[in-house]
Amino acid sequence: MSNDPVDTAPEDERSAFEKAQEEQEDVDPRTIPQKLDGEPPIGDEIEYPDHSDEDHETWRLLVERQMDQLPGRACEAYMNGQDALQIEADRIPSLANLSRRLHDQTGWKVANVPGLIHEKDFFTLLSERKFPSTNYVRGRDELDYTPAPDCFHDMFGHMPMLTQPDFADFYQMFGQAALNAEGADRPRLERFHWFTVEFGLLREQGEKRIFGAGIVSSNEEVTHALSDEVTLHPFDPEHIVEKDDYEVYNLQDELFVLESFEQLVDGFESWTSSQGLL
């Protein structure tokens, strides 16, 4: 019998993104997190880029086709958030303007980041009620899907929900809890984020509605998420955080349904308290 030391680190301490990248032969460099060098521009500090006409046209196409699908499918809070932020349909919005409108609603501000950032930087910004956003839009060859962050996903997908008070409070708590997470709690929190912030559903007036940024910003997911092809589960933090059999680069075949955003806050507070994270 060998006496060599055995690596006993549990496999579930790797995130779904880490597992997916390990399975890829060629990793897109845009999906490799980068550490911030100091605090990024916040709110009125953010300068408006010199976007090309093609970039504005790409934005217009993305918004137009999503807004053709979202009424009657997206939840009321998301649609109200679109109105509150006055997200332009014909040109890429100004992050500084969005930051001011967001701050008026729930006290959040926008931080301009260069791309996918290191999780500690990401969580620190969330804990300070600052949402990290890119200011460049995907290329025309990635209209249907991009593995990297872009401003359409950040602005159109995420920001409207941050105008909803309970969701806004939850997301700050998420950042605070994630900064305290170690070991297997890291991927557990990633799963919670995935099935709520990115791919969450809400029951509203007896009907299923979408609010997750990964759904509302995806042309395919909008209809797929509400189809019979998806298995639905009631919102249950214990179930969500242990669900490690999902894939990050494919349409989702299982989702969780909230009854209210108050349930999201209460459920997250209860689970994080039980783990000693808050």
C-alpha positions in Angstrom: 0.0 0.0 0.0 1.3 3.4 -0.9 2.1 5.9 1.8 2.1 8.9 -0.6 -0.1 11.7 0.5 -3.5 11.8 -1.2 -5.2 15.0 -2.4 -8.4 14.9 -0.5 -9.7 18.4 -1.6 -13.4 17.8 -2.3 -14.3 18.2 -6.0 -17.4 20.3 -5.2 -15.1 23.2 -4.1 -14.7 24.0 -7.8 -17.3 26.2 -9.3 -19.3 25.2 -12.3 -17.3 27.7 -14.4 -14.0 26.2 -13.2 -15.2 22.7 -14.1 -16.4 23.9 -17.5 -13.1 25.6 -18.3 -11.2 22.6 -17.3 -13.1 20.6 -19.9 -12.4 23.0 -22.7 -9.3 22.7 -24.9 -9.2 26.4 -25.8 -10.3 28.8 -23.1 -11.6 32.1 -24.3 -9.4 34.7 -22.6 -12.4 36.9 -22.1 -13.7 34.3 -19.6 -10.6 34.5 -17.4 -11.3 36.9 -14.5 -9.0 39.9 -14.1 -8.2 41.7 -10.8 -9.0 45.3 -10.6 -6.1 47.7 -10.1 -7.7 50.1 -7.6 -11.3 51.3 -7.5 -13.0 51.5 -10.9 -14.9 54.7 -12.1 -18.2 55.0 -10.3 -21.3 56.9 -11.4 -20.5 60.3 -12.8 -16.8 59.4 -13.0 -17.7 57.1 -15.9 -16.9 58.6 -19.3 -19.1 57.7 -22.3 -17.1 55.7 -24.9 -16.9 56.6 -28.6 -19.1 53.8 -29.7 -19.2 53.0 -33.4 -22.4 53.2 -35.5 -22.2 49.4 -35.8 -22.1 49.0 -32.0 -25.2 51.2 -31.7 -26.9 49.2 -34.4 -26.0 45.9 -32.6 -27.5 47.3 -29.4 -30.7 48.3 -31.3 -31.1 44.8 -32.7 -30.6 43.2 -29.4 -33.1 45.4 -27.6 -35.7 45.2 -30.3 -35.8 41.4 -30.5 -35.9 41.0 -26.7 -38.6 43.6 -26.2 -40.7 41.8 -28.8 -40.7 38.8 -26.4 -40.6 40.1 -22.9 -44.1 41.7 -22.4 -46.2 39.0 -20.8 -43.1 36.9 -20.0 -41.0 39.1 -17.8 -42.1 39.9 -14.3 -43.7 43.3 -13.4 -40.6 44.4 -11.4 -38.3 43.9 -14.4 -40.6 45.8 -16.8 -41.0 48.6 -14.3 -37.2 48.7 -13.9 -36.9 49.2 -17.6 -39.2 52.2 -17.4 -37.4 53.6 -14.3 -34.0 53.4 -15.9 -35.2 54.8 -19.2 -33.0 52.3 -21.1 -32.6 53.6 -24.7 -33.6 51.3 -27.5 -31.7 53.0 -30.3 -28.3 53.6 -28.8 -26.0 52.2 -26.0 -27.0 54.0 -22.8 -24.6 56.0 -20.7 -23.5 54.2 -17.5 -23.3 57.5 -15.7 -27.0 58.2 -16.5 -28.0 54.7 -15.6 -26.1 55.0 -12.3 -28.0 58.3 -11.4 -31.4 56.8 -12.1 -30.5 53.6 -10.2 -29.3 55.5 -7.2 -32.6 57.4 -7.2 -34.5 54.2 -7.0 -32.6 52.0 -4.5 -29.3 53.6 -3.6 -27.2 51.5 -6.0 -24.5 53.0 -8.3 -22.8 51.6 -11.3 -19.0 50.8 -11.5 -17.4 50.6 -14.9 -15.2 47.4 -15.1 -13.1 46.2 -18.0 -14.7 42.8 -18.3 -15.0 39.7 -16.2 -13.4 40.6 -12.8 -12.0 38.5 -10.0 -14.7 37.3 -7.6 -13.4 39.2 -4.6 -13.6 42.5 -6.6 -17.0 41.5 -7.8 -18.3 40.7 -4.3 -16.7 43.8 -2.8 -18.5 46.0 -5.2 -21.9 44.3 -4.6 -21.4 44.6 -0.8 -21.0 48.4 -1.3 -24.1 48.6 -3.4 -22.1 49.1 -6.6 -23.0 47.1 -9.7 -20.0 46.2 -11.9 -20.8 46.8 -15.6 -18.9 46.7 -18.9 -19.4 49.4 -21.5 -18.8 47.5 -24.7 -21.3 45.5 -26.7 -20.8 42.0 -28.2 -19.8 41.6 -31.8 -22.4 40.9 -34.5 -21.2 37.3 -34.7 -22.3 36.8 -31.1 -25.8 38.2 -31.2 -27.3 35.0 -29.9 -24.7 34.1 -27.3 -21.5 35.4 -25.9 -19.5 33.6 -23.2 -18.0 36.9 -22.0 -19.7 39.8 -20.2 -21.0 42.7 -22.3 -23.0 45.8 -21.6 -26.2 44.4 -23.1 -26.2 41.6 -20.5 -25.1 44.0 -17.7 -27.4 47.0 -18.5 -30.5 45.3 -20.1 -30.3 42.0 -18.2 -29.2 43.0 -14.7 -29.9 46.6 -13.9 -33.7 46.7 -14.2 -34.0 44.3 -11.3 -31.8 46.4 -9.1 -34.7 49.0 -9.0 -36.8 46.4 -7.0 -36.1 47.2 -3.3 -36.2 43.6 -2.0 -34.0 42.3 -4.8 -31.6 45.3 -4.4 -31.2 44.5 -0.7 -30.7 40.8 -1.4 -28.0 41.4 -3.9 -26.0 43.6 -1.5 -26.4 40.8 1.1 -25.2 38.3 -1.4 -22.0 40.3 -1.9 -21.5 40.5 1.9 -22.0 36.8 2.4 -19.8 35.8 -0.6 -16.9 37.8 0.9 -17.1 35.5 4.0 -17.4 32.3 2.1 -14.7 29.7 2.0 -14.3 26.1 0.7 -17.5 24.4 -0.5 -19.6 27.5 0.4 -18.1 29.3 -2.6 -19.7 27.0 -5.3 -22.8 26.9 -3.2 -23.2 30.6 -3.4 -22.4 30.5 -7.1 -25.3 28.0 -7.6 -27.6 30.3 -5.6 -26.6 33.2 -7.8 -27.1 31.1 -11.0 -30.6 30.0 -10.2 -31.8 33.4 -8.9 -29.9 36.4 -10.2 -29.2 34.8 -13.6 -31.9 32.2 -14.2 -34.7 33.0 -11.7 -38.4 32.6 -12.2 -41.2 34.2 -10.2 -44.9 33.2 -9.8 -46.9 36.3 -10.4 -50.7 36.4 -10.4 -50.7 32.6 -10.8 -48.4 32.7 -13.9 -44.7 32.0 -14.3 -42.7 35.0 -15.1 -38.9 35.6 -15.7 -36.6 37.9 -13.9 -33.1 36.3 -14.2 -30.6 38.4 -16.2 -29.4 35.3 -18.1 -33.0 34.7 -19.4 -34.2 38.2 -20.1 -31.0 39.0 -22.2 -31.1 35.7 -24.1 -33.2 35.4 -27.3 -33.6 31.6 -26.8 -33.9 31.4 -23.1 -36.9 33.8 -22.9 -39.2 31.2 -24.6 -37.3 28.1 -23.5 -37.5 29.0 -19.7 -41.3 29.1 -19.8 -41.7 26.0 -22.0 -42.6 22.4 -21.1 -39.0 21.4 -21.7 -37.9 22.8 -18.4 -38.5 21.1 -15.0 -39.5 23.5 -12.4 -38.8 23.4 -8.7 -40.2 25.5 -5.9 -37.7 28.0 -4.4 -35.6 26.1 -1.8 -32.2 27.4 -0.8 -31.0 24.0 0.5 -32.0 22.4 -2.8 -30.4 25.2 -4.9 -27.0 25.3 -3.2 -26.5 21.5 -3.5 -27.5 21.3 -7.2 -24.2 20.8 -9.0 -25.4 19.1 -12.2 -26.1 22.2 -14.3 -24.2 23.4 -17.3 -23.1 27.0 -17.8 -22.9 27.1 -21.6 -26.2 25.4 -22.5 -30.0 26.1 -22.3 -31.2 25.3 -18.8 -33.4 22.3 -18.2 -34.2 22.9 -14.5 -35.2 26.1 -12.9 -36.5 27.4 -9.5 -39.7 29.5 -9.0 -40.0 32.2 -6.3 -43.3 33.1 -4.9 -42.1 36.7 -4.0 -38.9 38.7 -3.7 -39.5 38.8 0.0 -39.2 35.0 0.0 -35.8 35.5 -1.8 -34.5 37.8 1.0 -35.9 35.6 3.8 -34.6 32.4 2.3 -31.1 33.8 1.7 -30.9 35.3 5.1 -31.9 32.1 6.8 -29.5 29.9 4.8 -26.5 32.3 5.1 -27.1 32.6 8.9 -27.1 28.8 9.2 -23.8 28.7 7.4 -22.3 31.6 9.5 -21.9 33.7 6.4 -23.9 36.7 7.7 
